[in-house]
Amino acid sequence: MKNSRRSFVLFSLGVASSLALTRVATADAAKLSEADPKAQAVGYKEVAATVDKSKFPSYVAGQNCSNCSLFQGKASDAWGGCLLFGSLQVAATGWCSSYGNM
């Protein structure tokens, strides 16, 4: 019994530390800048409400990265991955002209 308890504790510590390190790595991931050429090519804005509606008439209020099919985070995350931008994270409140395309 002692051996299985020890194995359980060691396994639990390993899992907990892995989860903690994953969260730290995600929090430290590089964030996409509006000045990035890839971001500019699709009109990315960190705050959807600031989208220039004359340049992007397809923008509709309520659209943002957190409810886009390309967003790789949870709807409750402030930042998350995007299929368009590789390892860079986008703001959940953001928007780009590729919204929902997939």
N, C-alpha and C positions, 0 to 999 in steps of 0.2 A: 504493500500500500504506500509506503514511504517513497518508493521509486516513482510510482505513477503521479503522486502529488508533486514531487520535484520536477518531473517532466512537464506537468501541466503548468506549473509556475514559470518555468523557463520558456515554454512555448508562449504563454500569455505575455511575458515581458518582451519576447521577440516581436510578436504581433503588435503590441502597443507601441514599441519604439519605431517599427516600420510605418505605422499609421502616422505617428508624430512627425517623422522625417518627411513623409509624403506631403503633409499639410504645410510644413516649412518650405519645401521645394516649390509648391504651388504658390504660396504667398510671395516668394521671392522671384517668381517668373517675371521676365521682362514684359513690360506693358507697351502696347502699340501707341505710338505718338501720332497725332493728327498731321505732323510734319513729315512722317514717313512717306516716301514716294508711292508705296503700295496702298497706303491709307488714302492718300490724295487721289489716286486713280479711281477709287470707288466712292469718294466723297465721305469717308469715315469721320464722324464726329463723336466725341466722348459723351455728349449730352444730345439726345435725339431732338430735343426742342430747339436746338440751335441750327438745324439743317436749313440750308437756303432752299426754300420751296420753289423758287423760280428756276434754280439749276436742277433740282431733283423733284419734279412734279409727282413722281411715284410715291413720295413719302406721305404717309397717313399718320396722323396723331395716334399714339398708342403702340406704334411699331418701335421696337428697340431690340438690341442684341439679345437680351435675356429671353425673348419669346421668338427668336429667329431659329429656323431649322439648322443653321450652321453653327450655332452657339454650342460649345462643348461643356459648359458649366451647368450648375443647377440654376433654376430661375431665381433662387434666393441669394446666389453668389454676387458679390460686387464686381468681380472680374472673372473672366473665364476664357477658355480657348475658343478659337474660331477656325473652321476648316480652311478659310482663306489665308490665314496669316501664320500658319505653322505653329511655332513655339511661343509666339507673342500672344499676350492676353488682351482682350478687348473689354471695355467697360460694359457692364450689363445695361447701363442706361444709354449706351451708344446706338449708332445707326450707320448703315452704309447702303449704297445703291444695290447691293447684292442681297438685301434683306429677303429671307425666305426662299431663295433660289436653291433648290436641291431636288 
